[in-house]
Each structure stands twice: as C-alpha cells, then as structure tokens.
C-alpha cells in the first residue's frame, strides 16, 4: 500500500511533476495527460457507483482498482533498465474484462440502433466513463507513437470502454430502457 503523509509538496508549482521513475516532466507531457485522463475515467466510474449495488458495484470496484494500476503503469516509463518491479497491467486483467463483457452481453436485448447516453442515472454515468475511457485510449495510443508503452495497457483500456457500454445497457434493464438514436428524427 502507498502511504501519503503530505498532500502538497510544492514540487509542481513551476509546471512540472515527477513520474514514477523520478524523472521530472511538464504537467502537460503526453504521459501525464494519459494517466490524467485515466484518473478522470476512474472518477466517472465512481459517480456511476453511486447508483449501483451488488455484483455490478463489485465489478465497478474492480475496474476502479484496475484504473489505478493502469495509472501506475503509465506513470512509470518503460525502459531497458528497470529499477525494481514496475506495476504493469496484465493480460489477466484484460481477459477478465472480456469474460465479463461476454457474460453481460449475452443477457442484453438485441440492438436495433445506436444507443444514446441516458436512461437510468447509472447508465448515463457509465456512458460518461466510457467516453472518457475512449479519450484515455486516444491519449495512450498517441503516447505509444513516441515512447514505449505497455501494449497490454492499451488492450485493457480498449476492452474497458466495451465493458462500460454493455454495463450501461445492463443498468438500463438489460437494454429495455436504452435511449435509441433516431436518425434525422428532429431535422
């Protein structure tokens, strides 16, 4: 566990922050942007959890923990000279998401149109978390074009947005309360 005794350090007062390996970078650095967006997605999952319970809430709790793992992975650049073990997102975490997606999706009503974010409060917040996850994925793939990044982390965030989509439909009474797009209906 991480023990925090001081919340402010004044180390970022000049627009820089420390990465997990101790390197100092600008707060707008692509790596910082990527794990910052992951943190936003985690906050949106937390909002969704205000409206969930039982197995769904437990699943989202695991996702929140995974998102902290993902942030730690992104925060520590990959190099050939790792000093100690680095926390990296694993294939097992991605596979768990795939199993959950398959199990939930099997129970959902078939889709006849695209789904608009909405329905129940839980579904609306899950759609918000999904869109933020997609932005995190864009930030992560942009980072990976210029620096080494864990490919499993990118697979994880891609599956996460899929999981959040099916969970939003699940939260809408397995699709019965989905808000469907009606192309051109208001034009």
LUMLUMNU-203890 format. One record per residue: residue number from 1; residue in one letter; x, y negated, z of N, C-alpha, C in turn. Coordinates in nm, 3 decimals, padded with zeros to 5 digits. Example, Ala and Ser with C-alpha at 12.3 -4.5 7.8 and 13.67 -1.06 7.14 Angstrom:
BEGIN
+-----+----+---------+---------+---------+---------+---------+---------+---------+---------+---------+
|   i | aa |     n_u |     n_v |     n_w |    ca_u |    ca_v |    ca_w |     c_u |     c_v |     c_w |
+-----+----+---------+---------+---------+---------+---------+---------+---------+---------+---------+
|   1 |  A |  01.319 |  00.569 |  00.780 |  01.230 |  00.450 |  00.780 |  01.320 |  00.330 |  00.780 |
|   2 |  S |  01.285 |  00.225 |  00.708 |  01.367 |  00.106 |  00.714 |  01.290 | -00.003 |  00.787 |
+-----+----+---------+---------+---------+---------+---------+---------+---------+---------+---------+
END
This chain:
BEGIN
+-----+----+---------+---------+---------+---------+---------+---------+---------+---------+---------+
|   i | aa |     n_u |     n_v |     n_w |    ca_u |    ca_v |    ca_w |     c_u |     c_v |     c_w |
+-----+----+---------+---------+---------+---------+---------+---------+---------+---------+---------+
|   1 |  X |  00.084 |  00.119 |  00.000 |  00.000 |  00.000 |  00.000 |  00.088 | -00.125 |  00.000 |
|   2 |  X |  00.034 | -00.229 | -00.056 |  00.103 | -00.357 | -00.060 |  00.062 | -00.437 |  00.063 |
|   3 |  X |  00.161 | -00.496 |  00.130 |  00.132 | -00.578 |  00.248 |  00.163 | -00.724 |  00.213 |
|   4 |  X |  00.061 | -00.809 |  00.224 |  00.078 | -00.951 |  00.196 |  00.071 | -01.028 |  00.327 |
|   5 |  X |  00.179 | -01.098 |  00.358 |  00.179 | -01.177 |  00.480 |  00.164 | -01.326 |  00.451 |
|   6 |  X |  00.201 | -01.368 |  00.330 |  00.185 | -01.507 |  00.289 |  00.110 | -01.511 |  00.158 |
|   7 |  X |  00.014 | -01.598 |  00.149 | -00.065 | -01.610 |  00.027 | -00.001 | -01.710 | -00.069 |
|   8 |  X |  00.050 | -01.818 | -00.020 |  00.116 | -01.913 | -00.109 |  00.267 | -01.910 | -00.084 |
|   9 |  X |  00.342 | -01.924 | -00.193 |  00.489 | -01.921 | -00.184 |  00.552 | -02.047 | -00.240 |
|  10 |  X |  00.476 | -02.125 | -00.313 |  00.522 | -02.245 | -00.384 |  00.611 | -02.211 | -00.503 |
|  11 |  X |  00.633 | -02.083 | -00.528 |  00.719 | -02.040 | -00.639 |  00.662 | -02.071 | -00.775 |
|  12 |  X |  00.532 | -02.091 | -00.786 |  00.471 | -02.119 | -00.915 |  00.438 | -02.264 | -00.938 |
|  13 |  X |  00.482 | -02.349 | -00.849 |  00.445 | -02.491 | -00.859 |  00.499 | -02.561 | -00.983 |
|  14 |  X |  00.597 | -02.502 | -01.048 |  00.655 | -02.563 | -01.168 |  00.616 | -02.486 | -01.294 |
|  15 |  X |  00.507 | -02.407 | -01.285 |  00.454 | -02.341 | -01.404 |  00.517 | -02.208 | -01.437 |
|  16 |  X |  00.588 | -02.148 | -01.342 |  00.646 | -02.016 | -01.365 |  00.597 | -01.919 | -01.259 |
|  17 |  X |  00.607 | -01.791 | -01.292 |  00.570 | -01.685 | -01.198 |  00.669 | -01.571 | -01.212 |
|  18 |  X |  00.669 | -01.481 | -01.115 |  00.760 | -01.366 | -01.119 |  00.685 | -01.244 | -01.168 |
|  19 |  X |  00.751 | -01.167 | -01.255 |  00.698 | -01.039 | -01.298 |  00.737 | -00.932 | -01.196 |
|  20 |  X |  00.689 | -00.813 | -01.216 |  00.716 | -00.703 | -01.124 |  00.862 | -00.663 | -01.115 |
|  21 |  X |  00.941 | -00.699 | -01.217 |  01.084 | -00.668 | -01.213 |  01.168 | -00.784 | -01.160 |
|  22 |  X |  01.100 | -00.892 | -01.117 |  01.169 | -01.008 | -01.063 |  01.197 | -01.118 | -01.163 |
|  23 |  X |  01.182 | -01.091 | -01.291 |  01.205 | -01.194 | -01.394 |  01.105 | -01.307 | -01.378 |
|  24 |  X |  01.152 | -01.429 | -01.404 |  01.066 | -01.547 | -01.399 |  01.023 | -01.581 | -01.542 |
|  25 |  X |  00.893 | -01.604 | -01.559 |  00.838 | -01.639 | -01.690 |  00.735 | -01.749 | -01.672 |
|  26 |  X |  00.703 | -01.815 | -01.783 |  00.599 | -01.918 | -01.780 |  00.465 | -01.853 | -01.747 |
|  27 |  X |  00.380 | -01.927 | -01.678 |  00.248 | -01.873 | -01.641 |  00.160 | -01.849 | -01.763 |
|  28 |  X |  00.196 | -01.906 | -01.877 |  00.120 | -01.882 | -02.000 |  00.185 | -01.774 | -02.087 |
|  29 |  X |  00.286 | -01.706 | -02.036 |  00.352 | -01.596 | -02.107 |  00.249 | -01.490 | -02.146 |
|  30 |  X |  00.268 | -01.424 | -02.259 |  00.174 | -01.324 | -02.308 |  00.150 | -01.210 | -02.210 |
|  31 |  X |  00.253 | -01.171 | -02.138 |  00.237 | -01.063 | -02.040 |  00.148 | -01.109 | -01.924 |
|  32 |  X |  00.168 | -01.232 | -01.879 |  00.087 | -01.286 | -01.770 | -00.058 | -01.303 | -01.818 |
|  33 |  X | -00.076 | -01.348 | -01.941 | -00.211 | -01.362 | -01.996 | -00.280 | -01.226 | -01.999 |
|  34 |  X | -00.208 | -01.121 | -02.040 | -00.269 | -00.988 | -02.049 | -00.314 | -00.939 | -01.913 |
|  35 |  X | -00.227 | -00.944 | -01.812 | -00.273 | -00.893 | -01.683 | -00.369 | -00.989 | -01.615 |
|  36 |  X | -00.367 | -01.115 | -01.652 | -00.468 | -01.208 | -01.601 | -00.607 | -01.176 | -01.655 |
|  37 |  X | -00.614 | -01.138 | -01.782 | -00.742 | -01.101 | -01.841 | -00.792 | -00.969 | -01.782 |
|  38 |  X | -00.702 | -00.877 | -01.754 | -00.740 | -00.752 | -01.685 | -00.800 | -00.786 | -01.549 |
|  39 |  X | -00.742 | -00.883 | -01.479 | -00.794 | -00.926 | -01.350 | -00.935 | -00.985 | -01.365 |
|  40 |  X | -00.958 | -01.061 | -01.472 | -01.093 | -01.114 | -01.499 | -01.192 | -01.001 | -01.520 |
|  41 |  X | -01.153 | -00.900 | -01.596 | -01.241 | -00.785 | -01.618 | -01.275 | -00.718 | -01.486 |
|  42 |  X | -01.177 | -00.707 | -01.400 | -01.198 | -00.645 | -01.269 | -01.300 | -00.726 | -01.187 |
|  43 |  X | -01.289 | -00.857 | -01.193 | -01.384 | -00.942 | -01.120 | -01.526 | -00.923 | -01.174 |
|  44 |  X | -01.539 | -00.910 | -01.306 | -01.672 | -00.888 | -01.365 | -01.727 | -00.752 | -01.325 |
|  45 |  X | -01.642 | -00.651 | -01.316 | -01.688 | -00.520 | -01.267 | -01.735 | -00.534 | -01.123 |
|  46 |  X | -01.666 | -00.615 | -01.044 | -01.709 | -00.641 | -00.906 | -01.847 | -00.704 | -00.900 |
|  47 |  X | -01.877 | -00.795 | -00.992 | -02.011 | -00.854 | -00.999 | -02.115 | -00.748 | -01.032 |
|  48 |  X | -02.082 | -00.661 | -01.127 | -02.176 | -00.553 | -01.162 | -02.204 | -00.465 | -01.041 |
|  49 |  X | -02.101 | -00.441 | -00.961 | -02.117 | -00.352 | -00.845 | -02.214 | -00.409 | -00.740 |
|  50 |  X | -02.238 | -00.538 | -00.744 | -02.337 | -00.596 | -00.653 | -02.476 | -00.543 | -00.682 |
|  51 |  X | -02.494 | -00.484 | -00.802 | -02.625 | -00.437 | -00.847 | -02.628 | -00.287 | -00.872 |
|  52 |  X | -02.529 | -00.215 | -00.819 | -02.523 | -00.070 | -00.840 | -02.513 |  00.002 | -00.707 |
|  53 |  X | -02.537 |  00.132 | -00.714 | -02.523 |  00.215 | -00.595 | -02.495 |  00.359 | -00.638 |
|  54 |  X | -02.465 |  00.443 | -00.544 | -02.446 |  00.584 | -00.570 | -02.332 |  00.614 | -00.664 |
|  55 |  X | -02.353 |  00.712 | -00.753 | -02.248 |  00.760 | -00.843 | -02.197 |  00.650 | -00.936 |
|  56 |  X | -02.287 |  00.563 | -00.983 | -02.245 |  00.453 | -01.070 | -02.151 |  00.359 | -00.997 |
|  57 |  X | -02.184 |  00.324 | -00.875 | -02.099 |  00.236 | -00.796 | -01.964 |  00.302 | -00.768 |
|  58 |  X | -01.964 |  00.431 | -00.739 | -01.838 |  00.503 | -00.714 | -01.751 |  00.503 | -00.840 |
|  59 |  X | -01.812 |  00.524 | -00.955 | -01.740 |  00.523 | -01.081 | -01.676 |  00.386 | -01.104 |
|  60 |  X | -01.753 |  00.282 | -01.081 | -01.701 |  00.146 | -01.099 | -01.591 |  00.114 | -00.997 |
|  61 |  X | -01.600 |  00.171 | -00.879 | -01.493 |  00.154 | -00.781 | -01.362 |  00.216 | -00.831 |
|  62 |  X | -01.371 |  00.333 | -00.894 | -01.251 |  00.395 | -00.952 | -01.196 |  00.307 | -01.065 |
|  63 |  X | -01.286 |  00.252 | -01.145 | -01.243 |  00.163 | -01.254 | -01.170 |  00.042 | -01.197 |
|  64 |  X | -01.222 | -00.017 | -01.091 | -01.155 | -00.133 | -01.032 | -01.015 | -00.098 | -00.984 |
|  65 |  X | -01.001 |  00.017 | -00.924 | -00.868 |  00.060 | -00.879 | -00.776 |  00.080 | -01.000 |
|  66 |  X | -00.828 |  00.144 | -01.105 | -00.750 |  00.163 | -01.227 | -00.707 |  00.029 | -01.286 |
|  67 |  X | -00.795 | -00.070 | -01.281 | -00.760 | -00.200 | -01.337 | -00.646 | -00.265 | -01.259 |
|  68 |  X | -00.638 | -00.240 | -01.129 | -00.522 | -00.288 | -01.054 | -00.397 | -00.213 | -01.097 |
|  69 |  X | -00.410 | -00.081 | -01.121 | -00.297 | -00.003 | -01.174 | -00.254 | -00.061 | -01.308 |
|  70 |  X | -00.350 | -00.094 | -01.394 | -00.320 | -00.150 | -01.525 | -00.248 | -00.284 | -01.511 |
|  71 |  X | -00.295 | -00.368 | -01.419 | -00.227 | -00.495 | -01.396 | -00.084 | -00.475 | -01.350 |
|  72 |  X | -00.063 | -00.377 | -01.261 |  00.073 | -00.347 | -01.215 |  00.160 | -00.297 | -01.329 |
|  73 |  X |  00.103 | -00.215 | -01.416 |  00.174 | -00.163 | -01.534 |  00.218 | -00.280 | -01.622 |
|  74 |  X |  00.126 | -00.370 | -01.652 |  00.157 | -00.483 | -01.738 |  00.254 | -00.582 | -01.674 |
|  75 |  X |  00.248 | -00.593 | -01.543 |  00.330 | -00.689 | -01.470 |  00.478 | -00.650 | -01.469 |
|  76 |  X |  00.505 | -00.521 | -01.489 |  00.644 | -00.475 | -01.485 |  00.686 | -00.431 | -01.625 |
|  77 |  X |  00.766 | -00.515 | -01.692 |  00.807 | -00.482 | -01.828 |  00.878 | -00.346 | -01.835 |
|  78 |  X |  00.857 | -00.278 | -01.947 |  00.926 | -00.152 | -01.968 |  01.066 | -00.182 | -02.019 |
|  79 |  X |  01.162 | -00.115 | -01.960 |  01.300 | -00.130 | -02.007 |  01.369 |  00.004 | -01.994 |
|  80 |  X |  01.481 |  00.017 | -02.059 |  01.557 |  00.141 | -02.051 |  01.623 |  00.160 | -01.916 |
|  81 |  X |  01.625 |  00.054 | -01.837 |  01.694 |  00.059 | -01.707 |  01.597 |  00.030 | -01.594 |
|  82 |  X |  01.500 |  00.119 | -01.576 |  01.401 |  00.102 | -01.468 |  01.471 |  00.116 | -01.332 |
|  83 |  X |  01.442 |  00.026 | -01.243 |  01.495 |  00.033 | -01.107 |  01.385 |  00.086 | -01.018 |
|  84 |  X |  01.385 |  00.215 | -00.997 |  01.280 |  00.278 | -00.918 |  01.159 |  00.310 | -01.004 |
|  85 |  X |  01.068 |  00.389 | -00.949 |  00.950 |  00.428 | -01.027 |  00.854 |  00.311 | -01.048 |
|  86 |  X |  00.808 |  00.299 | -01.169 |  00.710 |  00.195 | -01.203 |  00.573 |  00.260 | -01.211 |
|  87 |  X |  00.472 |  00.190 | -01.165 |  00.334 |  00.239 | -01.176 |  00.289 |  00.217 | -01.319 |
|  88 |  X |  00.252 |  00.325 | -01.386 |  00.205 |  00.318 | -01.523 |  00.070 |  00.387 | -01.534 |
|  89 |  X | -00.016 |  00.336 | -01.618 | -00.144 |  00.401 | -01.646 | -00.113 |  00.535 | -01.712 |
|  90 |  X | -00.185 |  00.638 | -01.672 | -00.156 |  00.774 | -01.720 | -00.265 |  00.825 | -01.814 |
|  91 |  X | -00.230 |  00.927 | -01.889 | -00.325 |  00.992 | -01.979 | -00.444 |  01.049 | -01.900 |
|  92 |  X | -00.420 |  01.094 | -01.779 | -00.528 |  01.150 | -01.697 | -00.636 |  01.044 | -01.669 |
|  93 |  X | -00.596 |  00.919 | -01.651 | -00.694 |  00.813 | -01.627 | -00.779 |  00.790 | -01.752 |
|  94 |  X | -00.717 |  00.790 | -01.868 | -00.791 |  00.773 | -01.993 | -00.883 |  00.892 | -02.017 |
|  95 |  X | -00.835 |  01.011 | -01.992 | -00.916 |  01.132 | -02.011 | -01.037 |  01.132 | -01.918 |
|  96 |  X | -01.021 |  01.083 | -01.796 | -01.135 |  01.073 | -01.704 | -01.242 |  00.982 | -01.762 |
|  97 |  X | -01.201 |  00.870 | -01.820 | -01.297 |  00.779 | -01.883 | -01.370 |  00.849 | -01.997 |
|  98 |  X | -01.297 |  00.923 | -02.079 | -01.360 |  00.993 | -02.191 | -01.463 |  01.093 | -02.143 |
|  99 |  X | -01.432 |  01.166 | -02.037 | -01.527 |  01.262 | -01.981 | -01.652 |  01.192 | -01.928 |
| 100 |  X | -01.631 |  01.079 | -01.862 | -01.745 |  01.003 | -01.810 | -01.830 |  00.947 | -01.924 |
| 101 |  X | -01.765 |  00.896 | -02.028 | -01.839 |  00.844 | -02.144 | -01.925 |  00.954 | -02.204 |
| 102 |  X | -01.866 |  01.070 | -02.228 | -01.940 |  01.180 | -02.290 | -02.058 |  01.224 | -02.204 |
| 103 |  X | -02.038 |  01.234 | -02.073 | -02.146 |  01.279 | -01.984 | -02.261 |  01.179 | -01.981 |
| 104 |  X | -02.229 |  01.051 | -01.974 | -02.333 |  00.949 | -01.965 | -02.404 |  00.931 | -02.100 |
| 105 |  X | -02.324 |  00.927 | -02.206 | -02.382 |  00.904 | -02.339 | -02.478 |  01.015 | -02.379 |
| 106 |  X | -02.456 |  01.136 | -02.332 | -02.544 |  01.249 | -02.365 | -02.685 |  01.229 | -02.313 |
| 107 |  X | -02.702 |  01.145 | -02.211 | -02.832 |  01.123 | -02.148 | -02.904 |  00.999 | -02.203 |
| 108 |  X | -02.837 |  00.922 | -02.288 | -02.894 |  00.794 | -02.333 | -02.986 |  00.812 | -02.453 |
| 109 |  X | -03.085 |  00.724 | -02.458 | -03.174 |  00.720 | -02.575 | -03.091 |  00.682 | -02.697 |
| 110 |  X | -03.124 |  00.739 | -02.814 | -03.050 |  00.703 | -02.937 | -03.065 |  00.554 | -02.966 |
| 111 |  X | -02.961 |  00.498 | -03.028 | -02.963 |  00.356 | -03.064 | -03.020 |  00.337 | -03.203 |
| 112 |  X | -03.108 |  00.239 | -03.218 | -03.167 |  00.204 | -03.346 | -03.122 |  00.066 | -03.393 |
| 113 |  X | -03.046 | -00.004 | -03.309 | -02.996 | -00.137 | -03.341 | -02.881 | -00.167 | -03.247 |
| 114 |  X | -02.814 | -00.279 | -03.270 | -02.711 | -00.322 | -03.177 | -02.778 | -00.369 | -03.049 |
| 115 |  X | -02.707 | -00.356 | -02.938 | -02.759 | -00.392 | -02.807 | -02.710 | -00.531 | -02.769 |
| 116 |  X | -02.801 | -00.617 | -02.729 | -02.766 | -00.749 | -02.678 | -02.737 | -00.738 | -02.529 |
| 117 |  X | -02.643 | -00.815 | -02.478 | -02.617 | -00.813 | -02.334 | -02.740 | -00.858 | -02.256 |
| 118 |  X | -02.787 | -00.776 | -02.166 | -02.904 | -00.811 | -02.087 | -02.975 | -00.690 | -02.036 |
| 119 |  X | -03.099 | -00.708 | -02.001 | -03.178 | -00.602 | -01.940 | -03.176 | -00.620 | -01.791 |
| 120 |  X | -03.115 | -00.529 | -01.720 | -03.104 | -00.540 | -01.575 | -02.982 | -00.625 | -01.540 |
| 121 |  X | -02.975 | -00.679 | -01.417 | -02.855 | -00.754 | -01.377 | -02.728 | -00.670 | -01.389 |
| 122 |  X | -02.733 | -00.544 | -01.347 | -02.614 | -00.459 | -01.356 | -02.569 | -00.447 | -01.501 |
| 123 |  X | -02.663 | -00.425 | -01.593 | -02.628 | -00.410 | -01.734 | -02.567 | -00.539 | -01.789 |
| 124 |  X | -02.624 | -00.652 | -01.754 | -02.571 | -00.779 | -01.803 | -02.427 | -00.799 | -01.757 |
| 125 |  X | -02.399 | -00.771 | -01.631 | -02.263 | -00.786 | -01.580 | -02.169 | -00.682 | -01.640 |
| 126 |  X | -02.218 | -00.562 | -01.665 | -02.135 | -00.461 | -01.730 | -02.100 | -00.503 | -01.872 |
| 127 |  X | -02.194 | -00.566 | -01.942 | -02.163 | -00.618 | -02.076 | -02.060 | -00.731 | -02.067 |
| 128 |  X | -02.070 | -00.815 | -01.965 | -01.969 | -00.919 | -01.945 | -01.832 | -00.855 | -01.923 |
| 129 |  X | -01.825 | -00.755 | -01.836 | -01.698 | -00.685 | -01.811 | -01.646 | -00.621 | -01.939 |
| 130 |  X | -01.736 | -00.568 | -02.021 | -01.697 | -00.506 | -02.148 | -01.632 | -00.609 | -02.240 |
| 131 |  X | -01.692 | -00.726 | -02.252 | -01.635 | -00.826 | -02.344 | -01.502 | -00.878 | -02.292 |
| 132 |  X | -01.488 | -00.891 | -02.161 | -01.359 | -00.933 | -02.105 | -01.254 | -00.824 | -02.127 |
| 133 |  X | -01.296 | -00.698 | -02.116 | -01.204 | -00.587 | -02.143 | -01.156 | -00.590 | -02.286 |
| 134 |  X | -01.245 | -00.624 | -02.378 | -01.206 | -00.635 | -02.519 | -01.104 | -00.747 | -02.537 |
| 135 |  X | -01.122 | -00.858 | -02.465 | -01.023 | -00.966 | -02.473 | -00.890 | -00.921 | -02.414 |
| 136 |  X | -00.895 | -00.845 | -02.304 | -00.772 | -00.791 | -02.245 | -00.701 | -00.701 | -02.346 |
| 137 |  X | -00.779 | -00.622 | -02.419 | -00.719 | -00.536 | -02.521 | -00.650 | -00.619 | -02.629 |
| 138 |  X | -00.714 | -00.728 | -02.671 | -00.650 | -00.815 | -02.771 | -00.521 | -00.874 | -02.716 |
| 139 |  X | -00.523 | -00.918 | -02.590 | -00.402 | -00.973 | -02.528 | -00.292 | -00.866 | -02.519 |
| 140 |  X | -00.332 | -00.743 | -02.484 | -00.235 | -00.636 | -02.468 | -00.174 | -00.595 | -02.602 |
| 141 |  X | -00.255 | -00.588 | -02.706 | -00.200 | -00.550 | -02.837 | -00.113 | -00.661 | -02.894 |
| 142 |  X | -00.146 | -00.786 | -02.865 | -00.059 | -00.897 | -02.906 |  00.075 | -00.887 | -02.833 |
| 143 |  X |  00.071 | -00.857 | -02.705 |  00.194 | -00.839 | -02.628 |  00.278 | -00.726 | -02.686 |
| 144 |  X |  00.213 | -00.614 | -02.720 |  00.283 | -00.496 | -02.770 |  00.351 | -00.521 | -02.905 |
| 145 |  X |  00.307 | -00.623 | -02.978 |  00.374 | -00.657 | -03.104 |  00.511 | -00.718 | -03.081 |
| 146 |  X |  00.534 | -00.775 | -02.962 |  00.658 | -00.847 | -02.934 |  00.744 | -00.784 | -02.825 |
| 147 |  X |  00.680 | -00.705 | -02.738 |  00.751 | -00.643 | -02.626 |  00.702 | -00.501 | -02.607 |
| 148 |  X |  00.784 | -00.422 | -02.542 |  00.744 | -00.284 | -02.512 |  00.626 | -00.288 | -02.415 |
| 149 |  X |  00.527 | -00.207 | -02.445 |  00.409 | -00.194 | -02.358 |  00.369 | -00.047 | -02.357 |
| 150 |  X |  00.313 | -00.004 | -02.248 |  00.270 |  00.134 | -02.231 |  00.156 |  00.164 | -02.329 |
| 151 |  X |  00.175 |  00.253 | -02.427 |  00.067 |  00.283 | -02.520 | -00.056 |  00.342 | -02.451 |
| 152 |  X | -00.036 |  00.412 | -02.341 | -00.150 |  00.470 | -02.268 | -00.234 |  00.359 | -02.205 |
| 153 |  X | -00.172 |  00.249 | -02.167 | -00.247 |  00.136 | -02.112 | -00.342 |  00.080 | -02.217 |
| 154 |  X | -00.297 |  00.074 | -02.342 | -00.382 |  00.024 | -02.449 | -00.496 |  00.122 | -02.477 |
| 155 |  X | -00.466 |  00.251 | -02.475 | -00.573 |  00.351 | -02.492 | -00.675 |  00.339 | -02.378 |
| 156 |  X | -00.625 |  00.320 | -02.255 | -00.715 |  00.309 | -02.140 | -00.812 |  00.192 | -02.156 |
| 157 |  X | -00.760 |  00.075 | -02.189 | -00.848 | -00.043 | -02.197 | -00.946 | -00.029 | -02.312 |
| 158 |  X | -00.907 |  00.039 | -02.418 | -00.999 |  00.064 | -02.530 | -01.113 |  00.155 | -02.483 |
| 159 |  X | -01.083 |  00.262 | -02.413 | -01.188 |  00.351 | -02.363 | -01.272 |  00.283 | -02.257 |
| 160 |  X | -01.210 |  00.195 | -02.178 | -01.287 |  00.128 | -02.072 | -01.401 |  00.047 | -02.132 |
| 161 |  X | -01.376 | -00.025 | -02.238 | -01.485 | -00.104 | -02.296 | -01.597 | -00.013 | -02.345 |
| 162 |  X | -01.563 |  00.105 | -02.396 | -01.665 |  00.202 | -02.436 | -01.744 |  00.252 | -02.314 |
| 163 |  X | -01.672 |  00.282 | -02.206 | -01.740 |  00.326 | -02.084 | -01.834 |  00.218 | -02.033 |
| 164 |  X | -01.789 |  00.094 | -02.031 | -01.873 | -00.015 | -01.981 | -01.998 | -00.031 | -02.067 |
| 165 |  X | -01.987 | -00.007 | -02.197 | -02.103 | -00.014 | -02.285 | -02.205 |  00.094 | -02.248 |
| 166 |  X | -02.160 |  00.219 | -02.234 | -02.257 |  00.325 | -02.201 | -02.310 |  00.309 | -02.059 |
| 167 |  X | -02.228 |  00.255 | -01.968 | -02.278 |  00.231 | -01.833 | -02.384 |  00.121 | -01.832 |
| 168 |  X | -02.368 |  00.019 | -01.917 | -02.469 | -00.086 | -01.928 | -02.600 | -00.026 | -01.977 |
| 169 |  X | -02.593 |  00.062 | -02.075 | -02.715 |  00.128 | -02.124 | -02.775 |  00.217 | -02.015 |
| 170 |  X | -02.689 |  00.285 | -01.941 | -02.735 |  00.369 | -01.830 | -02.808 |  00.283 | -01.726 |
| 171 |  X | -02.751 |  00.165 | -01.697 | -02.811 |  00.074 | -01.600 | -02.943 |  00.017 | -01.650 |
| 172 |  X | -02.967 |  00.024 | -01.780 | -03.094 | -00.018 | -01.840 | -03.186 |  00.103 | -01.856 |
| 173 |  X | -03.196 |  00.181 | -01.751 | -03.282 |  00.300 | -01.751 | -03.252 |  00.391 | -01.870 |
| 174 |  X | -03.122 |  00.422 | -01.885 | -03.072 |  00.510 | -01.991 | -03.113 |  00.463 | -02.130 |
| 175 |  X | -03.118 |  00.333 | -02.147 | -03.147 |  00.274 | -02.277 | -03.289 |  00.225 | -02.293 |
| 176 |  X | -03.380 |  00.265 | -02.204 | -03.521 |  00.225 | -02.217 | -03.540 |  00.073 | -02.204 |
| 177 |  X | -03.454 |  00.007 | -02.127 | -03.465 | -00.138 | -02.109 | -03.359 | -00.216 | -02.186 |
| 178 |  X | -03.292 | -00.149 | -02.282 | -03.195 | -00.220 | -02.365 | -03.263 | -00.334 | -02.439 |
| 179 |  X | -03.192 | -00.443 | -02.454 | -03.239 | -00.556 | -02.534 | -03.174 | -00.538 | -02.671 |
| 180 |  X | -03.255 | -00.515 | -02.773 | -03.202 | -00.484 | -02.905 | -03.199 | -00.606 | -02.996 |
| 181 |  X | -03.098 | -00.612 | -03.077 | -03.083 | -00.716 | -03.178 | -03.187 | -00.696 | -03.287 |
| 182 |  X | -03.253 | -00.806 | -03.323 | -03.348 | -00.807 | -03.431 | -03.293 | -00.899 | -03.539 |
| 183 |  X | -03.220 | -00.844 | -03.636 | -03.154 | -00.928 | -03.736 | -03.250 | -01.024 | -03.806 |
| 184 |  X | -03.216 | -01.152 | -03.804 | -03.294 | -01.253 | -03.875 | -03.430 | -01.283 | -03.816 |
| 185 |  X | -03.460 | -01.230 | -03.697 | -03.595 | -01.244 | -03.640 | -03.630 | -01.390 | -03.605 |
| 186 |  X | -03.531 | -01.473 | -03.585 | -03.560 | -01.608 | -03.541 | -03.503 | -01.711 | -03.637 |
| 187 |  X | -03.484 | -01.674 | -03.762 | -03.420 | -01.762 | -03.861 | -03.512 | -01.847 | -03.937 |
+-----+----+---------+---------+---------+---------+---------+---------+---------+---------+---------+
END
